[in-house]
Amino acid sequence: MAELTIMQLYPRDMNIYGDWGNVQTVAKRAEWRGIDVKLVEHNPGDTFVTDIDLIVGGGGQDSGQDVVAEDLQRIGSELRAMARDGMPMLMICGMYQLFGNRFITREGHTIEGIGVIDMETRGGPERLIGNTVISSPEFGDVIGYENHSGLTYLADGVAQLGTVTLGAGNNGEDKGEGARVHEVIGSYLHGSLLPKNPRIADHLLGVALRRRNSDAVLEPLDVPFETRARETAQTRPR
């Protein structure tokens, strides 16, 4: 099997609420199938490595977004080109916001995004916090935990990741959560997201693998404790 290289964007500044677990989950599910995995990081000022297969970004405070915003603009054209070319990416919370057009804080400060996803985020008056479940046409029930004050509004024609059945979602108004553009998935769901949602993890992994070898087949896994973890998480109150 081909070696896959997974990049974590800005782990020093954008890695809260267990988002590093998303990288660990994809890597472990690859290793269980006998696929070699190489992990790389990109932090502000680093040379951007382009020979990669999957990119994962996490959440952070507004201050963390300010720290990485300039560097993100520097590599934005490469990330947009990778997205158009079908590179699988998972962007959570703060990085989800920065993959949009802009984030306008409650104080009126604008942090420019890179426009991979046609959307805008505005700082809201209160935090949206709690266990969350969404219904996704492709991934079924998606389980996670949200903690954000940003209110994200997708442009017409941008697909949601799913519809909220428990929680607030993108903005607490339109019942949508997350976004999907090309093979980019954006979401507010921490917790971290992928350990409780192996269908999303395997989708990202499968896309990455097929980009290396179009004939590759991702064999299914039977991991009973994942099912038990999902069942437990779904019973938790908001």
C-alpha positions as CSV (number, residue, x, y, z in Angstrom):
1,M,0.0,0.0,0.0
2,A,1.2,3.6,-0.6
3,E,2.4,5.7,2.2
4,L,0.0,8.5,3.0
5,T,1.2,11.9,4.4
6,I,-1.2,13.7,6.7
7,M,-0.6,17.4,7.4
8,Q,-1.9,19.2,10.5
9,L,-2.3,22.9,10.0
10,Y,-1.1,25.1,12.8
11,P,-1.2,22.6,15.6
12,R,0.6,25.0,18.0
13,D,-2.1,27.6,17.7
14,M,-5.2,25.8,16.4
15,N,-5.6,22.7,18.4
16,I,-8.1,22.9,21.3
17,Y,-10.9,20.6,22.5
18,G,-9.0,17.5,21.4
19,D,-8.7,18.3,17.7
20,W,-5.4,16.4,17.5
21,G,-7.5,13.3,18.0
22,N,-8.8,13.7,14.4
23,V,-5.3,13.2,13.0
24,Q,-4.6,10.3,15.4
25,T,-7.9,8.6,14.3
26,V,-7.2,8.8,10.6
27,A,-3.6,7.6,11.1
28,K,-4.7,4.7,13.3
29,R,-7.4,3.6,10.9
30,A,-4.8,3.6,8.1
31,E,-2.3,1.7,10.2
32,W,-4.9,-1.0,11.1
33,R,-5.3,-1.6,7.3
34,G,-1.5,-1.9,6.8
35,I,-1.1,1.6,5.3
36,D,2.0,3.5,6.3
37,V,1.4,7.0,7.5
38,K,3.7,10.0,7.8
39,L,2.6,13.0,9.9
40,V,3.8,16.5,9.1
41,E,3.0,19.9,10.7
42,H,2.7,23.3,9.1
43,N,3.1,26.3,11.5
44,P,3.5,30.0,10.7
45,G,6.7,30.6,8.8
46,D,7.3,27.0,7.7
47,T,7.9,26.1,4.1
48,F,4.6,24.6,2.8
49,V,5.0,21.0,1.8
50,T,2.8,20.1,-1.1
51,D,3.5,16.3,-1.4
52,I,0.7,15.4,1.0
53,D,-2.5,13.4,0.9
54,L,-4.8,14.8,3.6
55,I,-4.9,18.1,5.6
56,V,-6.5,18.5,9.0
57,G,-7.0,21.8,10.9
58,G,-8.4,22.4,14.3
59,G,-10.0,25.1,16.5
60,G,-8.6,28.0,18.4
61,Q,-9.4,31.2,20.1
62,D,-9.8,34.4,18.1
63,S,-6.2,35.3,19.2
64,G,-5.0,32.1,17.7
65,Q,-6.7,32.9,14.4
66,D,-5.0,36.3,14.3
67,V,-1.6,34.5,14.8
68,V,-2.1,32.2,11.8
69,A,-4.1,34.5,9.5
70,E,-1.1,36.1,7.8
71,D,0.6,32.8,7.1
72,L,-2.6,31.3,5.9
73,Q,-3.0,34.0,3.3
74,R,0.6,33.2,2.2
75,I,-0.3,29.6,1.4
76,G,-3.9,30.3,0.5
77,S,-3.5,30.0,-3.2
78,E,-1.9,26.6,-2.9
79,L,-4.7,25.4,-0.5
80,R,-7.4,26.6,-2.9
81,A,-5.7,24.8,-5.8
82,M,-5.4,21.6,-3.7
83,A,-9.1,21.8,-2.8
84,R,-10.2,22.3,-6.4
85,D,-8.0,19.2,-7.3
86,G,-9.9,17.1,-4.8
87,M,-7.5,17.0,-1.9
88,P,-9.4,15.7,1.2
89,M,-9.4,18.2,4.1
90,L,-11.1,18.4,7.4
91,M,-11.3,21.9,9.0
92,I,-12.8,22.3,12.5
93,C,-14.1,25.4,14.2
94,G,-11.5,28.2,13.9
95,M,-9.9,26.7,10.8
96,Y,-13.4,26.1,9.4
97,Q,-14.0,29.9,9.8
98,L,-10.7,30.8,8.2
99,F,-11.4,28.6,5.2
100,G,-14.4,30.9,4.5
101,N,-14.2,34.5,3.1
102,R,-13.8,36.3,6.4
103,F,-14.5,36.3,10.2
104,I,-15.8,39.5,11.6
105,T,-15.4,39.5,15.4
106,R,-18.0,40.9,17.8
107,E,-15.7,44.0,18.2
108,G,-15.7,44.6,14.5
109,H,-12.2,43.3,13.7
110,T,-12.1,41.4,10.4
111,I,-9.9,38.4,9.9
112,E,-9.6,37.6,6.3
113,G,-10.1,34.0,5.2
114,I,-8.9,32.2,2.1
115,G,-12.2,31.6,0.4
116,V,-12.1,27.8,0.0
117,I,-15.7,27.8,1.2
118,D,-18.1,30.6,0.1
119,M,-19.3,31.7,3.6
120,E,-18.9,34.4,6.2
121,T,-18.7,34.2,10.0
122,R,-19.7,37.0,12.4
123,G,-19.1,37.1,16.1
124,G,-22.3,36.4,18.1
125,P,-23.5,37.7,21.5
126,E,-23.2,34.3,23.2
127,R,-21.4,31.0,22.9
128,L,-23.2,28.0,21.4
129,I,-22.1,25.1,23.6
130,G,-23.1,21.5,24.1
131,N,-23.4,18.0,22.7
132,T,-24.6,18.1,19.1
133,V,-26.0,15.6,16.6
134,I,-26.6,16.2,12.9
135,S,-28.2,14.1,10.2
136,S,-26.0,13.8,7.1
137,P,-27.2,12.2,3.8
138,E,-23.8,10.5,3.4
139,F,-22.6,9.9,6.9
140,G,-25.8,9.2,8.9
141,D,-25.9,10.6,12.4
142,V,-22.8,12.7,13.1
143,I,-22.0,13.2,16.8
144,G,-19.9,15.9,18.3
145,Y,-19.6,18.8,20.7
146,E,-19.8,22.5,19.7
147,N,-18.3,25.5,21.5
148,H,-18.3,28.6,19.4
149,S,-19.5,32.2,19.4
150,G,-19.0,32.7,15.6
151,L,-22.2,32.5,13.5
152,T,-21.4,31.1,10.1
153,Y,-23.7,31.7,7.0
154,L,-23.1,29.7,3.9
155,A,-23.6,31.3,0.5
156,D,-26.4,30.0,-1.8
157,G,-25.4,26.7,-3.3
158,V,-22.8,25.6,-0.6
159,A,-23.8,22.2,0.8
160,Q,-24.1,21.7,4.5
161,L,-22.4,18.8,6.2
162,G,-25.8,18.0,7.7
163,T,-29.0,19.1,9.4
164,V,-29.0,19.7,13.2
165,T,-31.2,17.4,15.3
166,L,-29.6,18.4,18.6
167,G,-27.7,21.6,19.1
168,A,-27.2,25.0,17.3
169,G,-25.0,24.3,14.3
170,N,-23.6,26.9,12.1
171,N,-25.6,29.8,13.4
172,G,-28.5,28.6,15.5
173,E,-31.0,29.8,12.9
174,D,-31.1,27.7,9.7
175,K,-30.5,24.2,11.2
176,G,-27.4,23.6,9.1
177,E,-24.1,22.4,10.4
178,G,-20.8,22.5,8.7
179,A,-20.1,22.7,5.0
180,R,-18.8,20.6,2.1
181,V,-16.9,21.9,-1.0
182,H,-15.1,19.5,-3.3
183,E,-13.6,17.0,-0.7
184,V,-13.2,19.7,2.0
185,I,-15.3,19.2,5.1
186,G,-15.8,22.0,7.5
187,S,-17.5,21.7,10.9
188,Y,-17.8,23.2,14.4
189,L,-17.9,19.8,16.0
190,H,-15.1,19.1,18.4
191,G,-14.8,16.3,20.9
192,S,-12.9,15.2,18.7
193,L,-15.1,14.6,15.7
194,L,-13.5,11.6,13.9
195,P,-13.2,9.0,16.8
196,K,-17.0,9.0,17.1
197,N,-17.7,9.3,13.4
198,P,-15.6,6.6,11.6
199,R,-17.6,7.0,8.4
200,I,-16.2,10.5,8.0
201,A,-12.7,9.3,8.9
202,D,-12.8,6.5,6.3
203,H,-14.3,8.8,3.7
204,L,-11.3,11.2,4.0
205,L,-8.9,8.2,4.1
206,G,-10.5,6.6,1.1
207,V,-10.3,9.7,-1.0
208,A,-6.6,10.2,0.0
209,L,-5.8,6.6,-0.9
210,R,-7.6,6.6,-4.3
211,R,-5.7,9.8,-5.2
212,R,-2.5,7.8,-4.8
213,N,-3.9,4.7,-6.5
214,S,-7.2,4.9,-8.3
215,D,-7.6,1.1,-8.0
216,A,-7.2,1.1,-4.2
217,V,-10.0,-0.3,-2.1
218,L,-10.4,0.7,1.6
219,E,-11.2,-2.5,3.4
220,P,-13.9,-2.2,6.1
221,L,-13.1,-2.3,9.8
222,D,-15.0,-3.9,12.6
223,V,-14.2,-1.9,15.8
224,P,-16.9,-2.6,18.4
225,F,-15.8,0.0,20.9
226,E,-16.5,2.7,18.3
227,T,-20.2,1.6,18.1
228,R,-20.4,1.6,21.9
229,A,-18.8,5.1,22.1
230,R,-21.3,6.4,19.6
231,E,-24.3,4.9,21.4
232,T,-23.1,6.5,24.7
233,A,-22.5,9.9,23.1
234,Q,-25.9,10.0,21.5
235,T,-27.6,9.5,24.9
236,R,-25.9,12.6,26.4
237,P,-28.1,15.6,27.0
238,R,-27.4,18.9,25.3
